[in-house]
Every structure is written in C-alpha cells, then in structure tokens.
Amino acid sequence: MKIAPKNWNAYPKLFEENTTIRRPFKADAPVKDGPRSNREIRIPRVQLIDAEGVNHGIVPTDQALRMAEDAGLDLVEISPNTDPPVCKILDLGKLKYANQKKAAEARKKQKIVEIKEIKMRPNIDTHDYDVKMKAMNRFFEDGDKVKVTLKFRGREMAHQELGMKLLLQVKEDTQTIAKVEAEPKLEGRQMMMVLAPR
C-alpha cells in the first residue's frame, strides 16, 4: 500500500505538466517555372525589346509594362542576369508552348541505354556460343550495352583460365562493333565483363 506524502510541494517534478508548443505547418511558396513576366518584374529599369525586335534601350519598368499592355502582349524577362535585365514584349502563352514542344522533342530524341546480360558457362558448346553471339550483336545494333557473365560451378573454380580465355574470345569476336567498358574480373563464383557498342 502506497502512502501519499503530506507535502505535495516536496515533489514538484511529479506533478509538472509537460506541454509542447507546435507551430502550424507552413508550406513552401510554390516555385514558379519559366521567366518572370508582367507585374513579377520589380526592377525600376529594364532593357526593352519590343514585339518587332526593335531595341528601345533602357526604359522604366512601368513604361515597358504600359507598352506591353497597349500591344495586348506580355512583358517577359529574357535575360535576368544582366544589368539592367533584358525584357521583351511577346505572347507568354506562345513562349511556354514553344518551350514545352522543345522539351518534348528533346525527350523523344533521348535514348535510354539498357544493359543486357548474356550468361555463359566456361565449357560452352560452339553452337550455344554462336547463338549467344548473335543475340549480343542484336543488342549492340539496338545501342544497348552487354554484360557477359560466366558462372563457375563446383570444381570449375580451379580452371578460371578457361573462363578468361572465353571472355577474351568474346572480346575478340565483337572487336569491330563493340568496345570493352569493364575488363573481365572475378567476383565470387562468377567472372564478368561489360561491352558497349562503338
């Protein structure tokens, strides 16, 4: 049976209230992609180029904004790092559309290089070797890299020179269409080499 102390002030730590103050979550301001335009340009003077490409020299920003509004277009900051920044009067929607098209075109042209794996054994048959080499040539034509893996089982580990000889044979047979990116090396019970198309 517990006996309560007569003087509660003797134990202040037991009865202290523990409260933490939480700050409300504040989301970061959204990051704007693309150049600054119209009222976002807060510099007093800008180098102005109008819609026809005529350079008006350095003009006050409010005057440049009025000229853009009169033309029914936007004032867009083209080169923000110069002093004063270069701004051009143009259609911002058309500019964004053109930039999106350029980015899509660049993505289309970009080729993702894959690494294909060809597995062999140190005592591979000549017919199997020929089949693997045809597959390897097809991968090189597609622009992919090839990782040649040789797996040793049991007592084959005692004859690693056979594996090295086979990998050197592969290297020699593909010399005209491929180059060695990673020389043959032994990792555990397997030997590997990476080839890339020329």
C-alpha positions as a Markdown table, in Angstrom:
| # | Residue | x | y | z |
|---|---|---|---|---|
| 1 | Met | 0.0 | 0.0 | 0.0 |
| 2 | Lys | 1.4 | 3.4 | -1.0 |
| 3 | Ile | 1.2 | 6.3 | 1.3 |
| 4 | Ala | 0.7 | 9.7 | -0.2 |
| 5 | Pro | 3.1 | 12.4 | 1.0 |
| 6 | Lys | 1.6 | 15.2 | 3.2 |
| 7 | Asn | 3.6 | 17.9 | 1.5 |
| 8 | Trp | 2.9 | 17.8 | -2.3 |
| 9 | Asn | 5.3 | 20.7 | -3.0 |
| 10 | Ala | 8.2 | 18.4 | -1.9 |
| 11 | Tyr | 7.8 | 16.6 | -5.3 |
| 12 | Pro | 7.4 | 19.3 | -7.9 |
| 13 | Lys | 8.7 | 17.1 | -10.8 |
| 14 | Leu | 6.0 | 14.5 | -10.4 |
| 15 | Phe | 3.2 | 17.0 | -11.0 |
| 16 | Glu | 4.6 | 19.2 | -13.6 |
| 17 | Glu | 2.6 | 19.5 | -16.8 |
| 18 | Asn | 4.6 | 18.8 | -19.9 |
| 19 | Thr | 3.3 | 20.8 | -22.9 |
| 20 | Thr | 5.0 | 21.4 | -26.2 |
| 21 | Ile | 4.2 | 24.3 | -28.5 |
| 22 | Arg | 3.5 | 23.2 | -32.1 |
| 23 | Arg | 4.0 | 25.7 | -34.9 |
| 24 | Pro | 1.4 | 25.4 | -37.7 |
| 25 | Phe | 2.7 | 23.7 | -40.8 |
| 26 | Lys | 3.7 | 26.3 | -43.4 |
| 27 | Ala | 4.0 | 25.1 | -46.9 |
| 28 | Asp | 6.8 | 26.5 | -49.0 |
| 29 | Ala | 5.9 | 29.0 | -51.6 |
| 30 | Pro | 5.2 | 27.4 | -55.0 |
| 31 | Val | 8.2 | 27.5 | -57.2 |
| 32 | Lys | 7.4 | 29.3 | -60.5 |
| 33 | Asp | 8.8 | 27.7 | -63.6 |
| 34 | Gly | 9.7 | 29.9 | -66.5 |
| 35 | Pro | 10.7 | 33.5 | -66.8 |
| 36 | Arg | 9.3 | 36.4 | -64.7 |
| 37 | Ser | 6.6 | 38.3 | -66.5 |
| 38 | Asn | 4.5 | 41.5 | -66.2 |
| 39 | Arg | 4.0 | 42.5 | -62.5 |
| 40 | Glu | 6.5 | 40.0 | -61.3 |
| 41 | Ile | 9.3 | 42.2 | -62.7 |
| 42 | Arg | 10.0 | 44.6 | -59.8 |
| 43 | Ile | 13.2 | 46.2 | -61.1 |
| 44 | Pro | 13.0 | 50.0 | -61.7 |
| 45 | Arg | 14.5 | 50.0 | -65.2 |
| 46 | Val | 14.8 | 47.3 | -67.9 |
| 47 | Gln | 16.4 | 47.0 | -71.3 |
| 48 | Leu | 13.4 | 46.8 | -73.6 |
| 49 | Ile | 13.0 | 44.9 | -76.9 |
| 50 | Asp | 9.5 | 45.3 | -78.5 |
| 51 | Ala | 7.4 | 42.7 | -80.3 |
| 52 | Glu | 9.1 | 43.5 | -83.7 |
| 53 | Gly | 12.6 | 43.1 | -82.2 |
| 54 | Val | 13.4 | 46.8 | -82.0 |
| 55 | Asn | 15.7 | 47.6 | -79.1 |
| 56 | His | 14.3 | 50.7 | -77.1 |
| 57 | Gly | 17.3 | 50.8 | -74.8 |
| 58 | Ile | 16.9 | 51.3 | -71.0 |
| 59 | Val | 13.3 | 52.3 | -70.1 |
| 60 | Pro | 11.4 | 52.5 | -66.7 |
| 61 | Thr | 9.6 | 49.2 | -66.0 |
| 62 | Asp | 6.2 | 50.8 | -65.7 |
| 63 | Gln | 6.5 | 52.4 | -69.1 |
| 64 | Ala | 7.6 | 49.0 | -70.6 |
| 65 | Leu | 4.5 | 47.4 | -68.9 |
| 66 | Arg | 2.2 | 50.0 | -70.5 |
| 67 | Met | 3.8 | 49.4 | -73.9 |
| 68 | Ala | 3.2 | 45.7 | -73.5 |
| 69 | Glu | -0.5 | 46.2 | -72.4 |
| 70 | Asp | -1.0 | 48.6 | -75.4 |
| 71 | Ala | 0.2 | 45.9 | -77.7 |
| 72 | Gly | -2.0 | 43.3 | -76.0 |
| 73 | Leu | 1.0 | 41.2 | -75.1 |
| 74 | Asp | 3.2 | 40.4 | -72.0 |
| 75 | Leu | 6.5 | 41.9 | -70.8 |
| 76 | Val | 8.8 | 38.9 | -70.3 |
| 77 | Glu | 12.2 | 38.9 | -68.7 |
| 78 | Ile | 14.5 | 37.2 | -71.2 |
| 79 | Ser | 17.9 | 37.7 | -69.6 |
| 80 | Pro | 17.6 | 38.3 | -65.9 |
| 81 | Asn | 21.3 | 38.2 | -65.0 |
| 82 | Thr | 22.3 | 41.3 | -67.0 |
| 83 | Asp | 22.3 | 44.8 | -65.5 |
| 84 | Pro | 19.6 | 46.0 | -66.2 |
| 85 | Pro | 17.7 | 42.8 | -67.2 |
| 86 | Val | 16.6 | 42.4 | -70.8 |
| 87 | Cys | 12.8 | 42.2 | -71.2 |
| 88 | Lys | 10.9 | 41.5 | -74.4 |
| 89 | Ile | 7.3 | 42.2 | -75.3 |
| 90 | Leu | 5.8 | 38.9 | -76.6 |
| 91 | Asp | 3.0 | 36.4 | -76.0 |
| 92 | Leu | 3.9 | 34.4 | -72.9 |
| 93 | Gly | 1.4 | 31.6 | -73.8 |
| 94 | Lys | 3.2 | 31.1 | -77.1 |
| 95 | Leu | 6.6 | 31.1 | -75.5 |
| 96 | Lys | 5.6 | 28.5 | -72.9 |
| 97 | Tyr | 4.0 | 26.3 | -75.6 |
| 98 | Ala | 7.2 | 26.6 | -77.7 |
| 99 | Asn | 9.4 | 25.6 | -74.7 |
| 100 | Gln | 7.1 | 22.6 | -74.0 |
| 101 | Lys | 7.4 | 21.5 | -77.6 |
| 102 | Lys | 11.2 | 21.8 | -77.4 |
| 103 | Ala | 11.4 | 19.8 | -74.2 |
| 104 | Ala | 9.1 | 17.0 | -75.7 |
| 105 | Glu | 11.3 | 16.9 | -78.8 |
| 106 | Ala | 14.4 | 16.5 | -76.7 |
| 107 | Arg | 12.8 | 13.7 | -74.7 |
| 108 | Lys | 11.9 | 11.9 | -77.9 |
| 109 | Lys | 15.5 | 12.0 | -79.2 |
| 110 | Gln | 17.0 | 10.8 | -76.0 |
| 111 | Lys | 17.8 | 7.1 | -76.0 |
| 112 | Ile | 17.8 | 5.2 | -72.7 |
| 113 | Val | 20.8 | 2.8 | -72.8 |
| 114 | Glu | 20.0 | -0.5 | -71.2 |
| 115 | Ile | 22.5 | -3.1 | -70.0 |
| 116 | Lys | 21.5 | -6.6 | -71.3 |
| 117 | Glu | 23.0 | -9.7 | -69.7 |
| 118 | Ile | 24.4 | -12.7 | -71.6 |
| 119 | Lys | 25.1 | -15.7 | -69.3 |
| 120 | Met | 27.6 | -18.3 | -70.3 |
| 121 | Arg | 29.4 | -21.3 | -68.8 |
| 122 | Pro | 33.2 | -21.9 | -69.1 |
| 123 | Asn | 32.7 | -25.1 | -71.1 |
| 124 | Ile | 30.0 | -23.7 | -73.5 |
| 125 | Asp | 29.3 | -25.6 | -76.7 |
| 126 | Thr | 30.2 | -23.9 | -80.1 |
| 127 | His | 26.5 | -23.8 | -81.2 |
| 128 | Asp | 25.4 | -22.2 | -78.0 |
| 129 | Tyr | 28.3 | -19.8 | -78.2 |
| 130 | Asp | 27.2 | -18.8 | -81.8 |
| 131 | Val | 23.5 | -18.2 | -80.6 |
| 132 | Lys | 24.7 | -16.0 | -77.7 |
| 133 | Met | 27.0 | -14.0 | -80.1 |
| 134 | Lys | 24.0 | -13.4 | -82.5 |
| 135 | Ala | 21.9 | -12.1 | -79.6 |
| 136 | Met | 24.9 | -9.9 | -78.5 |
| 137 | Asn | 25.2 | -8.4 | -81.9 |
| 138 | Arg | 21.5 | -7.7 | -82.0 |
| 139 | Phe | 21.8 | -5.8 | -78.6 |
| 140 | Phe | 24.7 | -3.8 | -80.0 |
| 141 | Glu | 22.7 | -2.8 | -83.1 |
| 142 | Asp | 19.9 | -1.5 | -80.7 |
| 143 | Gly | 22.5 | 0.6 | -79.0 |
| 144 | Asp | 22.5 | -1.4 | -75.7 |
| 145 | Lys | 25.4 | -2.4 | -73.5 |
| 146 | Val | 26.1 | -6.0 | -72.8 |
| 147 | Lys | 27.2 | -7.6 | -69.6 |
| 148 | Val | 28.8 | -11.0 | -70.2 |
| 149 | Thr | 28.6 | -13.2 | -67.1 |
| 150 | Leu | 30.4 | -16.5 | -66.7 |
| 151 | Lys | 29.3 | -18.7 | -63.8 |
| 152 | Phe | 31.7 | -21.3 | -62.3 |
| 153 | Arg | 30.2 | -24.4 | -60.6 |
| 154 | Gly | 32.0 | -26.7 | -58.2 |
| 155 | Arg | 35.4 | -27.7 | -59.4 |
| 156 | Glu | 35.3 | -25.3 | -62.4 |
| 157 | Met | 36.7 | -22.7 | -60.0 |
| 158 | Ala | 40.1 | -24.5 | -60.3 |
| 159 | His | 40.1 | -23.7 | -64.0 |
| 160 | Gln | 39.5 | -19.9 | -64.1 |
| 161 | Glu | 41.8 | -19.6 | -67.1 |
| 162 | Leu | 39.1 | -21.3 | -69.2 |
| 163 | Gly | 36.7 | -18.5 | -68.3 |
| 164 | Met | 39.3 | -15.8 | -69.0 |
| 165 | Lys | 40.0 | -17.4 | -72.4 |
| 166 | Leu | 36.3 | -17.5 | -73.3 |
| 167 | Leu | 35.8 | -13.8 | -72.3 |
| 168 | Leu | 38.9 | -12.8 | -74.4 |
| 169 | Gln | 37.4 | -14.8 | -77.3 |
| 170 | Val | 34.1 | -12.8 | -76.9 |
| 171 | Lys | 36.1 | -9.6 | -76.8 |
| 172 | Glu | 38.0 | -10.5 | -80.0 |
| 173 | Asp | 34.8 | -11.6 | -81.8 |
| 174 | Thr | 33.0 | -8.3 | -81.1 |
| 175 | Gln | 36.0 | -6.0 | -81.6 |
| 176 | Thr | 34.6 | -4.5 | -84.8 |
| 177 | Ile | 31.2 | -3.5 | -83.3 |
| 178 | Ala | 31.9 | -3.1 | -79.6 |
| 179 | Lys | 34.5 | -1.8 | -77.1 |
| 180 | Val | 35.2 | -3.1 | -73.6 |
| 181 | Glu | 33.9 | -0.8 | -70.9 |
| 182 | Ala | 34.8 | -3.0 | -68.0 |
| 183 | Glu | 37.6 | -5.5 | -68.3 |
| 184 | Pro | 37.0 | -9.1 | -67.2 |
| 185 | Lys | 37.1 | -9.6 | -63.5 |
| 186 | Leu | 36.2 | -12.3 | -61.0 |
| 187 | Glu | 33.6 | -11.6 | -58.4 |
| 188 | Gly | 32.9 | -14.6 | -56.1 |
| 189 | Arg | 32.0 | -17.6 | -58.3 |
| 190 | Gln | 31.4 | -15.5 | -61.5 |
| 191 | Met | 33.5 | -13.6 | -64.0 |
| 192 | Met | 32.1 | -10.6 | -65.8 |
| 193 | Met | 32.9 | -8.1 | -68.5 |
| 194 | Val | 30.9 | -5.2 | -69.9 |
| 195 | Leu | 30.9 | -4.3 | -73.6 |
| 196 | Ala | 29.5 | -1.1 | -75.1 |
| 197 | Pro | 28.6 | -0.5 | -78.8 |
| 198 | Arg | 31.1 | 1.5 | -80.8 |
